[in-house]
């Protein structure tokens, strides 16, 4: 995922088709920590020692989201955070979702 972490999320057009088939599978193999759910979104649950570490991580994800203009759903609690990402404009996955996932992995 390192090559994706160096890229920037780019907005797609509303007529951009969501990833599927072999295109999606090729990217999926490069994101082993992320679950591809129904070919629609990526999800990763991360564990932390306590609430403070989870909160700090969530705040870093929030800053990253603003910087990239790509906004995931984020949930967290004591010792965990969960990040779910997809491209809302097309209601599916694009390369930018994998770029964002790689950047989350690098936090």
N, CA and C of each residue as an Amber inpcrd file, in Angstrom:
protein
   321
   0.8290000  -1.2000000   0.0000000   0.0000000   0.0000000   0.0000000
   0.8720000   1.2620000   0.0000000   2.1820000   1.1130000   0.1400000
   3.0450000   2.2840000   0.2040000   2.9120000   3.1580000  -1.0320000
   2.8030000   2.5450000  -2.2080000   2.6840000   3.3570000  -3.4210000
   1.4020000   4.1880000  -3.3990000   0.3490000   3.6690000  -2.7940000
  -0.8950000   4.4280000  -2.6830000  -0.7800000   5.5410000  -1.6570000
  -0.0350000   5.3210000  -0.6090000   0.1000000   6.3310000   0.4480000
   0.7450000   7.6040000  -0.0740000   1.5100000   7.5020000  -1.1550000
   2.1740000   8.6760000  -1.7310000   1.3100000   9.4220000  -2.7340000
   0.1470000   8.8890000  -3.0510000  -0.7680000   9.5340000  -3.9860000
  -1.7430000  10.4360000  -3.2330000  -2.4920000  11.2100000  -3.9760000
  -3.5110000  12.0900000  -3.4080000  -4.8790000  11.6460000  -3.9110000
  -5.8640000  11.6630000  -3.0320000  -7.2370000  11.3540000  -3.4280000
  -7.6990000  12.3980000  -4.4330000  -8.3740000  11.9520000  -5.4670000
  -8.8860000  12.8810000  -6.4690000 -10.3910000  12.6910000  -6.6040000
 -11.1170000  13.7980000  -6.7300000 -12.5710000  13.6750000  -6.8980000
 -12.8860000  12.9680000  -8.2140000 -13.9270000  12.1750000  -8.2020000
 -14.3460000  11.5220000  -9.4400000 -15.5950000  12.2140000  -9.9670000
 -15.8970000  11.9250000 -11.2080000 -17.1180000  12.4530000 -11.8160000
 -18.2720000  11.5170000 -11.4870000 -19.4620000  12.0380000 -11.5040000
 -20.6280000  11.2300000 -11.1300000 -20.8890000  10.0820000 -12.0970000
 -20.3040000  10.1320000 -13.3060000 -20.4910000   9.0300000 -14.2520000
 -19.3480000   8.0100000 -14.1950000 -18.4430000   8.1720000 -13.2450000
 -17.3590000   7.2090000 -13.0670000 -17.9470000   5.9020000 -12.5300000
 -17.6620000   4.7830000 -13.1810000 -18.1980000   3.5200000 -12.6600000
 -17.4170000   3.0730000 -11.4300000 -18.1070000   2.4990000 -10.4480000
 -17.3910000   1.9640000  -9.2880000 -16.5310000   0.7720000  -9.6910000
 -15.4700000   0.5540000  -8.9430000 -14.6020000  -0.5890000  -9.2030000
 -15.3520000  -1.8990000  -8.9880000 -15.0090000  -2.8660000  -9.7680000
 -15.5820000  -4.1950000  -9.6300000 -14.6830000  -5.1960000 -10.3290000
 -15.0280000  -6.4540000 -10.2070000 -14.3070000  -7.5130000 -10.9090000
 -12.8260000  -7.5290000 -10.6160000 -12.0250000  -7.7770000 -11.6500000
 -10.5720000  -7.9210000 -11.4860000  -9.9080000  -6.6130000 -11.0750000
 -10.4360000  -5.4730000 -11.5170000  -9.8660000  -4.1880000 -11.0920000
  -9.9460000  -4.0490000  -9.5740000 -11.0830000  -4.4050000  -9.0200000
 -11.2510000  -4.3420000  -7.5640000 -10.3870000  -5.3940000  -6.8750000
 -10.3480000  -6.5900000  -7.4240000  -9.5510000  -7.6610000  -6.8150000
  -8.0650000  -7.3170000  -6.7760000  -7.5660000  -6.6610000  -7.8150000
  -6.1510000  -6.2750000  -7.8380000  -5.8450000  -5.3010000  -6.7070000
  -6.7350000  -4.3420000  -6.4850000  -6.5190000  -3.3910000  -5.3970000
  -6.7370000  -4.0530000  -4.0400000  -7.7020000  -4.9310000  -3.9570000
  -8.0010000  -5.6520000  -2.7000000  -6.7630000  -6.3920000  -2.2040000
  -6.0340000  -7.0120000  -3.1070000  -4.8330000  -7.7620000  -2.7180000
  -3.7600000  -6.8540000  -2.1250000  -3.8000000  -5.5880000  -2.4640000
  -2.8090000  -4.6440000  -1.9500000  -3.2330000  -4.0180000  -0.6300000
  -4.4110000  -4.3550000  -0.1400000  -4.9340000  -3.7880000   1.1100000
  -5.3700000  -4.9140000   2.0440000  -4.4330000  -5.7720000   2.4540000
  -4.8240000  -6.9650000   3.2130000  -5.4460000  -6.6770000   4.5790000
  -5.1880000  -5.5270000   5.1600000  -5.7520000  -5.1830000   6.4700000
  -7.2000000  -4.6960000   6.3670000  -7.6400000  -4.4030000   5.1600000
  -8.9660000  -3.8350000   4.9320000  -9.9180000  -4.8850000   4.3920000
 -11.1200000  -4.8690000   4.8860000 -12.1760000  -5.7590000   4.4030000
 -12.9500000  -5.0250000   3.3030000 -13.1360000  -5.6690000   2.1670000
 -13.9930000  -5.1220000   1.1200000 -15.3850000  -5.7010000   1.3690000
 -16.3280000  -4.8240000   1.6310000 -17.6790000  -5.2450000   1.9980000
 -18.6150000  -5.0500000   0.8080000 -19.1420000  -6.1650000   0.2970000
 -20.1220000  -6.1660000  -0.7860000 -19.6880000  -5.3460000  -2.0050000
 -18.3800000  -5.3210000  -2.2680000 -17.8140000  -4.5240000  -3.3650000
 -18.2630000  -3.0680000  -3.3040000 -18.6060000  -2.5950000  -2.1270000
 -19.1450000  -1.2470000  -1.9620000 -18.2580000  -0.3370000  -1.1140000
 -17.6880000  -0.8790000  -0.0420000 -16.8670000  -0.0370000   0.8280000
 -15.7470000  -0.8550000   1.4700000 -14.7650000  -0.1160000   1.9820000
 -13.6450000  -0.7040000   2.7150000 -13.8660000  -0.4630000   4.1960000
 -13.4870000  -1.4430000   5.0050000 -13.6460000  -1.2820000   6.4470000
 -12.4330000  -1.8870000   7.1520000 -11.9780000  -1.1680000   8.1700000
 -10.8940000  -1.6800000   9.0040000 -11.1620000  -1.3260000  10.4500000
 -11.0000000  -2.2930000  11.3140000 -11.1290000  -2.0880000  12.7630000
  -9.7290000  -2.1770000  13.3500000  -9.3580000  -1.1590000  14.1060000
  -8.0380000  -1.0980000  14.7140000  -8.1700000  -1.1510000  16.2270000
  -7.1940000  -1.7490000  16.8780000  -7.1940000  -1.8880000  18.3420000
  -6.1680000  -0.9390000  18.9550000  -6.5060000  -0.4180000  20.1310000
  -5.6310000   0.4870000  20.8680000  -5.6220000   0.1010000  22.3330000
  -4.6520000   0.6130000  23.0710000  -4.5120000   0.2640000  24.4870000
  -5.6040000   0.8700000  25.3560000  -6.1710000   2.0030000  24.9040000
  -7.1440000   2.6920000  25.7440000  -7.9610000   3.6720000  24.9040000
  -8.8370000   4.3900000  25.5590000  -9.7020000   5.3610000  24.8880000
  -8.8910000   6.5100000  24.2970000  -7.9190000   7.0250000  25.0370000
  -7.1160000   8.1670000  24.5790000  -6.4020000   7.8640000  23.2660000
  -5.8000000   6.6760000  23.1670000  -5.1130000   6.3290000  21.9240000
  -6.0980000   6.2340000  20.7590000  -7.2710000   5.6600000  21.0040000
  -8.2880000   5.5760000  19.9570000  -8.7360000   6.9730000  19.5350000
  -8.9550000   7.8450000  20.4990000  -9.3640000   9.2210000  20.2030000
  -8.2920000   9.9570000  19.4130000  -7.0410000   9.8160000  19.8140000
  -5.9480000  10.4660000  19.0830000  -5.9030000   9.9920000  17.6350000
  -6.0840000   8.6910000  17.4350000  -6.0950000   8.1410000  16.0800000
  -7.2480000   8.7170000  15.2650000  -8.4310000   8.7490000  15.8650000
  -9.6070000   9.2720000  15.1710000  -9.3900000  10.7380000  14.7830000
  -8.7800000  11.5040000  15.6490000  -8.4910000  12.9060000  15.3200000
  -7.5160000  13.0090000  14.1550000  -6.5270000  12.1310000  14.0980000
  -5.5900000  12.1360000  12.9660000  -6.3050000  11.7450000  11.6730000
  -7.2170000  10.7720000  11.7530000  -8.0060000  10.3810000  10.5760000
  -8.8500000  11.5700000  10.1120000  -9.4290000  12.3010000  11.0470000
 -10.2250000  13.4780000  10.7000000  -9.4070000  14.5370000   9.9800000
  -8.2040000  14.7860000  10.4700000  -7.3190000  15.7550000   9.8080000
  -6.9420000  15.2830000   8.4100000  -6.6500000  13.9950000   8.2850000
  -6.3300000  13.4240000   6.9800000  -7.5080000  13.5670000   6.0250000
  -8.7050000  13.3000000   6.5090000  -9.9050000  13.4050000   5.6740000
 -10.0790000  14.8210000   5.1400000  -9.8850000  15.7990000   5.9950000
 -10.0090000  17.1870000   5.5540000  -8.9240000  17.5370000   4.5340000
  -7.7210000  17.0800000   4.7850000  -6.6020000  17.3480000   3.8810000
  -6.8340000  16.7370000   2.5060000  -7.3790000  15.5200000   2.4770000
  -7.5770000  14.7960000   1.2240000  -8.9230000  15.0850000   0.5640000
  -9.8470000  15.7180000   1.2980000 -11.1770000  15.9450000   0.7490000
 -11.9200000  14.6360000   0.5260000 -11.6330000  13.6520000   1.3690000
 -12.2130000  12.3110000   1.2330000 -12.6170000  11.8860000   2.6410000
 -13.8980000  11.7600000   2.8860000 -14.4100000  11.6740000   4.2510000
 -15.0300000  10.3180000   4.5760000 -14.3540000   9.5500000   5.4430000
 -14.8590000   8.2300000   5.8330000 -15.8740000   8.3390000   6.9600000
 -16.5280000   7.2330000   7.2230000 -17.2930000   7.0900000   8.4570000
 -16.3180000   6.5420000   9.4890000 -16.3370000   7.1080000  10.6900000
 -15.4200000   6.6940000  11.7390000 -16.2060000   6.4610000  13.0200000
 -15.9670000   5.3300000  13.6470000 -16.5530000   5.0430000  14.9500000
 -15.4370000   4.6230000  15.8870000 -15.6030000   4.8860000  17.1760000
 -14.5710000   4.4590000  18.1080000 -15.1400000   4.3650000  19.5120000
 -14.3710000   3.7160000  20.3650000 -14.7020000   3.5580000  21.7720000
 -13.4580000   3.1380000  22.5060000 -13.6200000   2.6210000  23.6950000
 -12.4740000   2.2330000  24.5040000 -11.7030000   1.1210000  23.7930000
 -10.4920000   1.4450000  23.3440000  -9.5970000   0.4540000  22.7750000
  -9.8000000   0.1040000  21.3140000 -10.6640000   0.8230000  20.6090000
 -10.8390000   0.4840000  19.1960000 -11.2770000   1.7100000  18.3900000
 -11.0420000   1.6300000  17.0940000 -11.5850000   2.5870000  16.1210000
 -11.9010000   1.7870000  14.8700000 -12.9610000   2.1870000  14.1740000
 -13.3390000   1.5360000  12.9250000 -13.5000000   2.6120000  11.8610000
 -12.8670000   2.3910000  10.7260000 -12.9090000   3.3310000   9.6120000
 -13.5800000   2.6320000   8.4390000 -14.5820000   3.2790000   7.8610000
 -15.2850000   2.7730000   6.6830000 -15.2210000   3.8590000   5.6150000
 -14.7860000   3.4790000   4.4280000 -14.5910000   4.4690000   3.3640000
 -15.1440000   3.9490000   2.0340000 -15.7760000   4.8560000   1.3120000
 -16.2160000   4.6280000  -0.0630000 -16.4160000   5.9930000  -0.6930000
 -16.6010000   6.0100000  -1.9960000 -16.8100000   7.2690000  -2.7060000
 -18.3080000   7.5250000  -2.7790000 -18.7440000   8.4890000  -1.9960000
 -20.1750000   8.7690000  -1.8710000 -20.8030000   9.1950000  -3.2030000
 -20.0570000   9.9430000  -3.9980000 -20.6040000  10.4720000  -5.2550000
 -21.1020000   9.3710000  -6.1880000 -20.4170000   8.2280000  -6.1790000
 -20.8160000   7.1320000  -7.0690000 -21.3530000   5.9350000  -6.2850000
 -21.4250000   6.0670000  -4.9740000 -21.9280000   5.0110000  -4.0900000
 -21.1970000   3.6840000  -4.3220000 -19.8660000   3.7740000  -4.3620000
 -19.0400000   2.5880000  -4.5610000 -17.5800000   2.9320000  -4.3660000
 -16.7230000   2.0260000  -4.7830000 -15.2860000   2.1790000  -4.5680000
 -14.5580000   2.7150000  -5.7930000 -13.5540000   3.5470000  -5.5190000
 -12.6380000   4.0470000  -6.5490000 -11.2170000   3.8630000  -6.0280000
 -10.2460000   4.1400000  -6.8690000  -8.8550000   4.0590000  -6.4340000
  -8.6050000   4.9990000  -5.2540000  -9.2790000   6.1430000  -5.2160000
  -9.0800000   7.0930000  -4.1120000  -9.4070000   6.4810000  -2.7540000
 -10.3330000   5.5470000  -2.7080000 -10.6440000   4.8810000  -1.4390000
  -9.4520000   4.0560000  -0.9600000  -8.7640000   3.4240000  -1.8830000
  -7.5780000   2.6510000  -1.5270000  -6.4170000   3.5770000  -1.1730000
  -6.3470000   4.7150000  -1.8220000  -5.3380000   5.7210000  -1.4660000
  -5.5830000   6.1880000  -0.0290000  -6.8300000   6.4920000   0.2830000
  -7.1510000   6.9400000   1.6360000  -6.8350000   5.8430000   2.6470000
  -7.1750000   4.6050000   2.3270000  -6.8960000   3.4830000   3.2280000
  -5.3890000   3.3750000   3.4990000  -4.5770000   3.5210000   2.4590000
  -3.1270000   3.4510000   2.6250000  -2.6350000   4.5740000   3.5240000
  -3.2300000   5.7550000   3.3760000  -2.8240000   6.8860000   4.2210000
  -3.2330000   6.6440000   5.6700000  -4.3750000   6.0230000   5.8890000
  -4.7870000   5.6590000   7.2590000  -3.7870000   4.6540000   7.8230000
  -3.3950000   3.6670000   7.0320000  -2.4270000   2.6750000   7.4970000
  -1.1020000   3.3240000   7.9050000  -0.7610000   4.4310000   7.2630000
   0.5140000   5.1010000   7.5390000   0.4680000   6.0060000   8.7670000
  -0.7320000   6.2370000   9.3210000  -0.8300000   7.1330000  10.4870000
  -0.1360000   6.5450000  11.7090000
